[in-house]
């Protein structure tokens, strides 16, 4: 197969990736990743780790990154819906400290490819969401960093109701401002 549509964003190296979905009387089939198709699109990456998280509505995970061993990520939603955010932390980038967001859901075949050098996080919009993502580098707890989810300098427009607070892990609640 290897039929993917890569849509560039205003952030260098950050792409929305849409796969062809084959539907028939049995159900559907979709290729998630094909190294050669990604390479043809200019994304030469080797993934070394796959992660899965399951969260309930209102959970905000992030904003996470690794300082010395940054990870590129290919993020998709298996079930539910999320507001997925990438923050550019590349000092030499024209979009440094700016954010990009997309709604990912199990109802569409869109994934987001986030290059190394970005912080990543997401807010669960549905009752429950299962998120899977590939990483180009392994998780290193000694290298893990984060940014406060509501940092005023970044000013992410999280889709929360007025006065609503997200559900955060203790670690995510303690991340510093930029």
C-alpha positions in Angstrom: 0.0 0.0 0.0 2.0 3.0 1.2 -0.6 5.5 0.1 -0.3 8.5 2.4 -1.1 12.2 2.0 1.4 14.4 3.8 0.2 18.0 4.5 2.9 20.4 5.5 2.1 22.9 8.3 3.7 26.3 8.8 6.1 24.6 11.2 9.1 23.1 9.4 9.0 19.3 9.5 5.6 19.1 11.2 3.1 17.2 9.0 -0.5 16.0 9.1 -0.4 12.4 7.7 -3.5 10.9 6.2 -3.6 7.3 5.2 -5.9 5.6 2.7 -8.7 3.6 4.3 -9.9 0.5 2.5 -13.5 -0.3 3.3 -15.4 -3.4 2.3 -18.1 -5.7 3.7 -15.7 -7.0 6.4 -14.9 -3.6 7.8 -11.8 -1.4 7.1 -8.0 -1.6 6.8 -5.5 1.2 7.1 -1.8 1.2 7.0 -0.4 3.2 9.9 3.2 3.6 8.9 5.3 2.7 5.9 9.0 3.7 6.1 9.4 4.0 2.3 6.4 6.2 1.9 7.6 8.5 4.7 11.1 8.5 3.2 9.6 9.6 -0.2 7.9 12.5 1.6 11.2 13.6 3.1 10.7 12.1 6.5 13.7 9.8 7.1 13.2 8.5 10.6 13.6 5.3 12.5 11.1 4.7 15.2 12.4 2.7 18.2 9.5 2.8 20.7 5.7 2.6 20.5 3.5 4.0 23.4 -0.1 3.8 24.3 -2.2 5.9 26.7 -5.8 5.6 27.7 -7.4 8.6 29.4 -10.8 10.0 30.3 -12.4 13.3 29.3 -10.6 16.3 30.6 -7.2 14.6 31.1 -4.3 16.8 29.8 -1.0 15.0 29.2 2.0 17.2 28.6 3.7 19.3 27.6 6.6 16.8 27.4 9.9 16.7 25.6 13.4 15.3 26.1 16.3 17.9 26.3 19.4 16.0 25.1 17.8 13.1 23.2 14.7 14.6 21.6 12.0 12.4 20.2 10.2 12.7 16.9 6.7 11.3 17.2 3.9 9.9 15.0 0.7 10.3 16.9 -2.7 8.8 16.2 -6.0 8.1 18.1 -7.3 4.6 18.2 -10.5 5.5 20.0 -12.1 8.8 21.1 -11.0 12.3 20.3 -8.1 14.6 21.5 -6.9 18.1 21.0 -3.2 17.4 20.1 -0.6 20.2 20.6 3.0 20.6 19.5 5.2 23.5 20.7 8.3 24.4 18.7 11.3 24.5 21.0 13.9 24.8 18.3 15.7 28.2 19.0 16.8 28.6 15.3 13.2 28.1 14.0 11.0 30.8 12.6 8.2 29.4 14.7 10.1 29.1 18.0 7.8 29.0 21.1 4.7 28.9 18.9 2.2 26.1 19.0 0.2 24.0 16.5 -2.9 22.0 17.3 -5.1 19.5 15.6 -8.1 17.5 16.6 -7.3 13.8 16.2 -10.0 11.2 16.4 -10.8 7.6 15.7 -13.3 8.8 13.1 -10.7 10.2 10.8 -7.5 8.7 9.4 -5.3 11.7 10.3 -2.1 11.3 12.3 0.4 14.1 13.2 4.2 13.7 12.7 6.0 15.9 15.2 9.7 16.3 14.5 12.4 16.2 17.2 12.7 19.6 19.0 9.0 20.0 20.0 7.1 19.6 23.2 4.0 17.6 22.9 0.7 17.3 24.8 -2.9 16.5 24.4 -6.3 17.1 26.0 -9.0 14.4 25.9 -12.2 15.7 24.4 -14.3 12.4 24.4 -15.5 10.3 27.3 -12.4 8.1 26.8 -9.5 8.2 24.3 -6.8 5.7 23.4 -3.7 7.4 21.9 -0.8 5.5 20.3 2.4 7.1 19.2 5.7 6.0 17.7 9.0 7.7 19.0 12.3 8.0 17.3 14.2 7.8 20.7 13.6 5.8 23.8 12.2 7.4 26.9 14.9 8.6 29.3 13.5 9.7 32.7 16.7 11.6 33.4 16.3 13.6 30.2 12.5 14.2 30.5 11.4 17.9 30.6 8.1 19.7 30.5 6.4 23.0 30.2 3.5 24.2 32.2 0.3 23.5 30.2 -1.0 27.0 30.6 2.2 29.0 30.1 1.1 32.5 29.2 4.1 33.0 26.9 2.9 30.1 24.7 -0.8 30.9 25.3 -2.3 27.7 24.0 -6.0 28.0 23.4 -7.1 24.7 25.1 -10.7 23.9 24.4 -11.8 24.0 28.0 -15.0 25.6 29.3 -14.7 28.8 31.3 -13.2 28.1 34.7 -12.6 24.4 33.8 -9.4 22.9 34.9 -7.8 19.9 33.2 -7.0 16.7 35.0 -3.2 16.6 35.4 -0.7 14.2 36.8 1.3 15.5 39.8 4.4 15.8 37.5 2.5 17.7 34.8 1.1 20.0 37.4 4.6 21.0 38.5 6.3 21.7 35.1 7.8 25.2 35.0 7.1 28.1 32.6 9.4 28.5 29.6 
